[in-house]
Amino acid sequence: MKDIKILIAGNDMHYIETLSSVLFALTDSVKTVNGIDNAFNELSNFAYDFFITDYSLFDKDFSIKSFTGTFSHTDLIIAASSPAYSQESYAFRNGVKEYIDIKSGINYLPKILVNLFNDKNDKKKFKEKLLSTYMLNSKNEGYNKMLLQCEKVAKSKANVLLIGESGTGKEVAAKYIHLCSDRSSNSFTAVNCSSFTESLLESELFGFEQGSFTGAVKSKQGKFELADNGTLFLDEVGEIILTTQVKLLRVLETKKTERLGSNKERNIDFRLISATNKDLVNGVLTNTFREDFFYRISSIVIRVPPLRERREDMDELIQFFLKQSQIENEIIIKHIEPEAEEFLYSYDYPGNIRELKSIIDRMVVLSNEGVITKDGIPILFGIHKNYNKINTDRKIKAFDKIIPLQNFKHETESEYLQWVLEQTGGNVAEASRQLCISSRQLFNKINKYCLKK
């Protein structure tokens, strides 16, 4: 661990020498200074992983809370020569990473620092991975406000509800909250509630014991158990039916879960983040969503803005996904033709970030010798341009006589989906991707309308 950088400060040399003699065996990068003013000058000019000092160096003019707010990149360790419980409690509440008795705990200090350093590196790697996969840097005030809210709420234990349109990046926001929290070194467990039937969702969340139902050939942990000491993310929470909501409410209230087919309760400690693109308040008013469950999951509500509200980010987002797509598809793009480029910057992206990435992937894959042409413009873009003309013809035909609204919706949706399938050559995965719905949802509609693939 030679790369750990440590600064030690104290008011007497015996204190400094005692700490440095133990830590020089851990790393060569140990700096010692006398007094808090010299420590602040050092911390302002160089990046240290840890600052170790006695509680007595702080006073009411510059408290521990002030320090952790000013030097957030450096972990503060209090090595007290005369520790007091009240001081320790205050220290941990205000951001101190470790509080030890220098007399009895100094021999454990190297191991403590190694664990903290590894944890910090894990967080750094997770953040780097998040930034390499998603674009979190923004010039948009609304999006930056959302990120700031995520950072603030991460430090609490409050349940969070993320709201916003489909494809805006609600799961990314959930991962960012997890990253900024004290649980970041533990698991982030995600469940898409719309991907399961009622019974399958319950077995996915609660787990089951062997033989509890047909097909349960061996016991399985549920997502609640897997999220213990970590974060559980329930995506599309608005799709959960009322009976399942009741069962989830009990888990949230008691922090205990029970596998299907078992009478044994397990204590769990997890942070809940939920997300939806539905109006849950309206769901409460129409009795399709339980009021008590809604209040339980929405202690903090954060809105993730749609892409159309972030036009100032378009250039960086396009370049980000363009670079990412070239790496993923092993294709080098040398030029983008004007018509294709105009489309990228002027299209309104109703499917938000997800649709932007999908369109850029399409353009890169269909490029010709490193040039993105108008052939890369999505097929469905023609529908947006000619939608009024297409539907005008249909309305003239439909308005020959009055028919039930449900019949009209059935007819227009089935015709539209059949046309989409024809345009994509019967490729359900591609069609669902461009429609911004899941393959499962599209298969259900194909069966419902007896469509041809």
N, C-alpha and C positions, 0 to 999 in steps of 0.2 A: 504493500500500500504506500509506496514511495511518493505517489502523486497527491496524497492528502495534504492540503495546505492549512496550517493551524496558526492562529495568533493567540498568545497568552498575555494577559494584562493583570497587574496587581499593584498594590500600594507598598508591598515589602518584598524584598529579594528572596526571602526564604520560601514564600508562597510560589513565586515564579520558578525558582530552582527545583522545588519539589515536583511541580507539574512537568516541567521540561525534561527532567531526568527520566521520567516514565515514558514520555511521548517521543523522545528522540530515537528510541528503539523502534517506533512505529514508522516514522517518516523523517526525512532530512529537512523537510519544509516546515520547520517550527520557528516562529519569530516571537521574541519576548519584548515587551515594552513596559514602562513604568507609568501608571496613571491613565485615567480614562481619556484625557485630551490627546495624548500620544496614540492611544488605541484608535480613536476616531480618525485621526489623520492617516494612520496606516490603512484602515478599512476603506477610506475614501479613495485611496490611490492604488490599492491592490485587491485582487479577488481572493478571499480566503473561504475555505469550506466551513471552518469552525472558528468561533471566537470563544475562548474560555476565560472566565474571570470570576471574581468573588462578588457576592451580592452587594457588598458594602461599597463598591465603586459607583453604584447607581444612586441617584438622589431624586428628590421631587422635581427638579428642573429638567432632568433627562432620565426618565423612567425606563424600565425594561420594555414597556409597551412602545415608547417612542423609539427605542433602539430597533426592535424587531420590525417596526414600520419603515424605518430609514434604511436599514441594511438587510432587506428581506432575502438577499442572495446568500447571506452567511448565517449558518445555524448557531444560535447562542447556547452555550453550555455553562451552567452555574456550578462551580466547584466551591462549595461553601466551607469555610473553616469552622463555622458554628451554625449549622443548619437549624431552621425553625420551620415547623409545619405550616404556619401562616405564610411565611415567605415562599415556601415551595409551592403551595396552592396558588398564590398570586402569580408566581413565575410561569407555571404551566398554563394558566388561563390567558396569559399574555404572550404566548409564543415561544417560550423556552423549550428547547428540544430535550434537554436532560438536566437533572438536578441531583448532584451527588455530594456525599459527605467526604471531604478531602482526606479525612483521617481513616475512614473504614472502607471507602469505595474507590480510592484512586487506582488500585490494582486492576479494577474492572474497566477503567476508562478507555484503554486502547481497544478492547473488544466492542465497547459501546460505540466508539467513533467509527469503527469498521462497519458495523451494522447500519449506522446512520448514513455513512457514505455510500454503501451499496444500495440502500433504499433511495437515496437522492439520485444515484445513477440510473436506477430502474425507472424513476419518474421522468428523468431526462430522456431516456431512450423511448419511453412511451409517448412523451410529447413530440419527440423528433419523428416518430412513426406516424403520429396523428397529423403533424404538419406536412409530412411527405405524401400522405394519402389525401388529405383535405386542405383546402385553402382557408385558413383562419384569419390571416391578415386582411384588414379591410379599411377602406377610406370612408365607409358609410357610418354615420353617427348612430343610426338605429341598430346596426349589426354590432358595433363596438359596445353599445349600451347593453345589448343582450349578453355579450361575452363577459362584461363586467358583472352583470347580475349572476351569471354562472359562477364566477370566481367568488363572489360574496356568499352565495348560498352554499357553496361547496364546504365552507368552514362550519356549517351548521348540520344538524341532524334532521332538518325539516324535509318532508316529502315534497317532491317537485313535480309539477305538471307542465310539460312543454306543449305549447299549442302552435299551430301553423299549418300552412297548406302542405299537401303531399310533395315530397322531393326537396323541401327547404333545408334539410340537414338537421332534423331534430335528434337523430341518434348521435350525430357528431357532437351536438351540444351536450347530450347526456354523457358522452365519453369525456368531454372537456370538464364537466363538473366532477366526474370520477377522478380525473387526472389531478385536479386542483384540491382534492379532499385528502384527509388523513388515511383514507381507505385505498389509495391509488396503488399500493403494493399488493393488494388483494384482488380478487376476481371481479371483472365486469361481466355480468351474465345478462344476455339480452333474449327476450321472448317476443316474437311477433304474434300477437293475440288473434289476428285475422287468419293465420295460417292453420289453425286447428279447429276441429269441431269441439262442442262443449265437453264431451268426455275426454277427448285427447288433450285438451288444454289443461284440464284438471290433473290428469296423470303426468303431464309435462311439468306442471308447477309443483305439485305435491309429491311426485314420485309414487312408487308402488312396491308392494311386497310380492314375492313369487307366489303365483297361483291366485292373486286377488281378482283376476278376471281372465277370460279366454285370451291366450297369447302372452300372458305374463309369465314367461318361462324362467325368469330370474328377477331378483329385486333390482330396482333402479332408483337412484337419487333424483329428487325433484330439483327444480331450479331454485326454489327457496333455500334448500340445503347448500347447493353449489354457490349461492351468493352470500353465504355466512361470512361475516366480517368484511364483506365487499359491497357491491352495488348491484341491485336488480333493476333492469330496465324493461318495462312493459310497454312495447310499442303497439299502436292501434288499440289503446285501452278502451276506446269507445265501442269496440266490437264484442266486449265481454257481456254475456247475458246475465240477467238479474240473479239467477240462482247461484251462479259462480261468483258474482260480486259479493253475495252474502258470505260465502266461504273465505274469500280473500279479505274481507273486512275483519273477520275474526282473527286472521293471522296478523294483520296490521295492528290490531288492538292488543293482542296477547304476546306477539313475537314468539309464537309457538306454532309448529307445523306437525302434521301427522300424515304419513304415507297412506295411500289407498290400501285397504286390507290390513291395516295395523291399528292398534290401540295405544301405541307408544308415541308420546309427544316429544318433540325435539325443540330445545331452545335455539333460536336463531337471532343473529344480530346483523341486519342488513339495512342499507339505505335504498329507499324506493324512489325511482324516477319513472314517470309515466309520460306518454306522448299520444297525441291524437290530432287528427285534422277535422274532427267533428265538433259540433257545438254541443258540449256536454250540458250546458245550462238549459238549452232547449230540451235535451234528453231528460233532464230532471223534471221539467215542466210537463212533458208528454209521458212521463212514467216509464221511459225506456232505460233510464239510468238512475240508480239509487242516490238519493240526496246525501245520506250519511256516508256512502262510499266516495261520492264526489268530494265532499269536504275533507275526508281523510287523505285523499291522494293529492289534494291541491292546496297544501299549506302555502306554497309559493308557486305562482303561475308566471311562466316566462314565455313570451311570444318570440318565435323565430321568424324574422321578416322574409317575405318572398323575394325572389330574384329581381322582379320588376321594380322594387324599391331600392335596389342596390346598383343602379346603372353606372355609378362611378367606379364600381369594382369590375365591370365587364372585361376590360382589357386584360387585367391581371388574371382573372379567372380563366379567360379563353387561353391565354398563354400557358397558364399552369396546367390545364387539362390537355392542351395540345402537346406539351412536353411529356406529360405522363403517358398519353396514348401512344406517342412515338416509341417510348421505351417498352411499353407493354406489348405492342404489336410488331416491334423491331422494324419500323418503317421510318425513314428520314424524310421530313417534309421540307422542301426548299422554297415553295411559293404557294400562295393562296390567290386564286383568281378573284377579281373584284366583285363579281356577282355573289360568290360564295362568302367572301369576307363581309359584304354588305348584309347578307342574311344573318351571319353570326352576330353582328352588332345591332341589328334592328329588330330581330325576332323577339316576341314578348315572353317566350318560354313559360307556358302555363304549367309545365311539369317541373319548373324551377331548376335547381342545381343538378338534380338527377337527369333531367332532360338535356341540359347543356352538355354534360359529360357524354351522354348517349349519342348526341348528334356529332360531337367532335370525334368520338370513336368511329362512327360511321364514315365521316369525311376522310379520316386518316386511312381506314381500311380500303375505301373506294378510290383513293388518290391514284393518279396516273403518273408514274415515274417521278414521284416526289412532289407532284403538283395537285393541290386540292381544287377540283373544278366544280361547276354547278351541278354535276351529276351526284355530288355528295350531299346536296340539299335533300332533307328527308322527304319521302314520298308524301307523307301526311301534310306537309306544308302546303301542297296544292289544294288540299281540302280547306285549310284556313283561308286561302285566297279566294277560293271559288265556293265557299260554304253557302253564301246567300243565294247564288245562282242555282246550285244543286237543290237547295231546300225550297226555293221558289217553285220549281217544277213539281216537287213532291206536294207542296201545299195546295197548288192548283188542283192536283189530282185528288188529294185528300178532302179538299173542301167542296167536292161535288156533292157530298152528303155528310151529315153529322154522324160521327162514330164515337164510341166510348174512348175517353182519353187513354186508357190503358192499352186499347187496341192500337191507337196511333203510335204510342211509345214503343210498343212491341214491334210494329212494322218498321218504323224508322231505324230503331237500334239494330234490328236483325239485318236490314239492308246495308247499313253502314259497316257492320262487323264483317259481313260477307265480302264487301268491297275491299276492306282492309286485308283480309285473308288472301284475296286474289292478288293484291298488290305485293304481298310478301311471299307469294308462292306457297301458301299454306304453312309457312313457318310460324308456329304458334309462339315460340319463344321470342322471335323478332317482332311479331305483331303485338304481343303483350308489352314488350319493352317500349315500343313506340306509342302505344296507347296509355303507357304509364299505369298499367294494372298488372297484377300477378298472373302467371301462367295458369294457376289454379282458377282464378276468377274468369279468365277467358275460356278455359275448358268448360266451366259451368255454363257459360252463355252459349257456347257452341252446342252443347247437349240440349240446352233449353230451347234454342231456336232451330235445332237440327241443321246446322250449317255444314257446308262442305269445305274440307281442308284441301 
